[in-house]
């Protein structure tokens, strides 16, 4: 009898531990995992153009709002997930069969199986003035995404969600950068430093410039001497992040 009671209690506990999660719980669990991969809730919010209080309301310790369909779509687009990804569990419990999760990538310690490159978000050409976060993915004209080597990211302890790729437009950064080249900015590093290269939102456009400090004021400077420096003032000029990677794509003008 005692053994029978023990088995009944044990099965009850196991069933309770494996209760079916609601769609709202699954969405919140997946969103929290994306926030961890992005480097925290702050970076998660930046990717969605949401302030910390809004993020806390949906994935904080004591959330007060569910993740609705429109927010779920924004999350999936910002983190390059297929439609409906947020509604499916993507975890694998030790000893269990893998969960059928469309679009999910297996987690592995095998270097031969791990992806060699990681997709990075692209900034749109035109922005709203004052905005330094981006909630939508932007792709190249040919439909391809910009990727970085996984080992490069790991060696520098950089989270993909904290990075933003920007295509160079115009000739202001010649001969260092040509139109069509790509830079990657770390949006968690916005501390201005005299002489360093940054990605910025300048009057509603994504630009890449050097910051220069003189006469107690910050300026945007170009590598091309034909372009005059511009004052970098709050409201018109907001730092997106420090440039940490540069890739030459325009070889025609270099040869």
SVG drawing of the C-alpha trace seen along z (x, -y; Angstrom):
<svg xmlns="http://www.w3.org/2000/svg" viewBox="-3 -77 47 79">
<polyline fill="none" stroke="black" stroke-width="0.4" points="0.0,0.0 2.8,-2.4 4.5,-1.7 1.2,-2.3 0.7,-5.7 4.3,-6.6 3.8,-5.9 0.6,-7.9 2.3,-10.9 5.3,-10.6 3.2,-10.5 1.2,-13.5 4.3,-15.5 5.8,-14.6 2.6,-15.5 2.5,-18.8 6.1,-19.5 5.2,-18.9 2.0,-20.8 1.1,-22.2 2.3,-25.8 -0.1,-28.4 0.8,-30.4 1.5,-33.4 3.9,-31.5 5.7,-30.1 6.0,-33.5 7.4,-35.0 9.9,-32.1 11.2,-32.5 11.4,-36.3 13.4,-36.0 15.8,-33.6 16.3,-36.1 16.9,-38.9 19.6,-36.7 21.3,-36.2 21.1,-39.9 22.9,-40.8 20.0,-41.6 16.7,-43.4 18.2,-46.7 19.6,-45.5 16.4,-43.5 14.5,-46.8 16.9,-48.6 16.3,-46.0 12.6,-46.6 12.8,-50.4 11.2,-49.9 12.1,-51.6 13.1,-49.5 9.8,-49.9 7.9,-48.5 10.3,-45.5 9.8,-44.9 6.0,-44.8 6.2,-41.8 9.4,-39.8 10.4,-41.2 10.3,-39.3 6.7,-40.3 5.3,-41.0 1.9,-42.7 1.2,-42.3 1.1,-39.5 3.0,-39.5 0.3,-40.3 0.4,-39.4 1.8,-42.7 4.7,-42.6 5.4,-39.0 5.7,-39.9 8.1,-42.7 10.3,-40.4 10.4,-37.7 11.4,-40.3 14.0,-42.0 15.8,-38.7 15.3,-37.2 13.0,-34.5 10.3,-33.0 6.7,-33.8 5.2,-31.8 8.7,-31.1 7.7,-32.7 4.7,-30.4 6.7,-27.2 9.0,-25.9 12.6,-25.5 14.2,-23.9 15.4,-20.3 15.1,-18.4 17.8,-15.9 16.6,-12.4 13.6,-13.6 13.0,-13.7 13.9,-17.0 11.0,-19.4 9.6,-19.9 10.4,-23.6 10.3,-25.0 13.1,-27.4 15.0,-26.5 18.7,-25.8 20.3,-22.9 22.5,-23.9 25.8,-21.9 29.3,-21.9 30.6,-20.3 32.6,-22.9 32.0,-21.1 28.2,-21.5 28.1,-25.0 27.3,-27.7 30.4,-29.4 28.7,-32.8 26.1,-34.8 23.5,-37.2 23.7,-40.8 20.9,-43.4 21.2,-46.0 20.2,-49.6 17.8,-51.3 19.0,-54.2 16.6,-56.7 15.7,-57.0 13.6,-59.1 15.6,-61.9 16.7,-61.0 16.3,-57.3 19.3,-55.0 17.5,-51.6 16.0,-49.6 13.1,-47.2 13.1,-46.0 15.6,-44.0 17.0,-45.6 18.6,-43.6 20.9,-44.4 19.4,-45.1 20.2,-41.6 18.2,-40.1 21.2,-38.8 22.0,-39.5 25.3,-40.6 27.1,-38.0 30.1,-38.0 32.3,-35.0 31.1,-33.3 34.7,-32.9 35.3,-36.7 32.3,-37.4 33.2,-34.9 36.8,-36.1 35.5,-39.7 32.6,-38.6 30.1,-40.4 26.4,-39.4 24.9,-39.6 21.9,-41.5 24.2,-44.3 25.6,-44.9 24.2,-46.8 25.6,-46.8 25.5,-50.0 26.2,-50.4 28.5,-53.3 26.8,-55.9 28.6,-58.7 32.2,-59.7 32.8,-61.6 34.8,-58.8 37.2,-58.2 39.9,-56.9 39.2,-54.9 35.7,-53.8 34.0,-53.7 30.3,-53.7 29.0,-50.2 31.4,-49.2 29.9,-47.9 30.7,-48.8 29.4,-47.1 28.7,-49.2 28.5,-48.0 25.3,-49.8 26.2,-49.1 29.2,-51.4 28.1,-54.9 30.6,-56.8 32.0,-59.6 35.8,-59.5 37.7,-62.2 39.1,-60.8 37.2,-57.5 34.8,-56.3 31.1,-56.0 27.8,-55.2 25.4,-58.0 21.8,-59.2 22.4,-62.6 19.2,-64.5 17.4,-61.3 20.1,-59.5 22.4,-56.7 26.0,-58.0 29.5,-56.9 31.9,-59.6 34.8,-60.4 33.9,-62.4 36.1,-65.4 36.0,-67.5 37.3,-71.1 36.3,-74.5 34.1,-72.6 31.9,-71.2 31.6,-67.9 31.8,-67.7 31.3,-65.1 34.4,-64.9 35.0,-63.1 38.1,-61.5 37.6,-63.3 38.9,-66.9 36.3,-68.1 33.5,-67.7 33.3,-70.2 32.8,-69.1 29.4,-69.4 28.4,-70.2 27.1,-67.1 24.4,-68.5 21.7,-66.7 18.5,-66.2 20.2,-66.4 23.1,-64.0 22.8,-60.9 25.4,-58.2 24.2,-54.7 27.4,-52.9 31.2,-52.6 32.4,-51.0 34.1,-47.7 34.3,-46.0 34.8,-47.2 34.5,-45.2 35.5,-46.5 32.9,-45.6 33.5,-48.3 36.7,-47.1 35.8,-48.9 36.8,-52.3 39.9,-51.0 41.5,-49.5"/>
</svg>
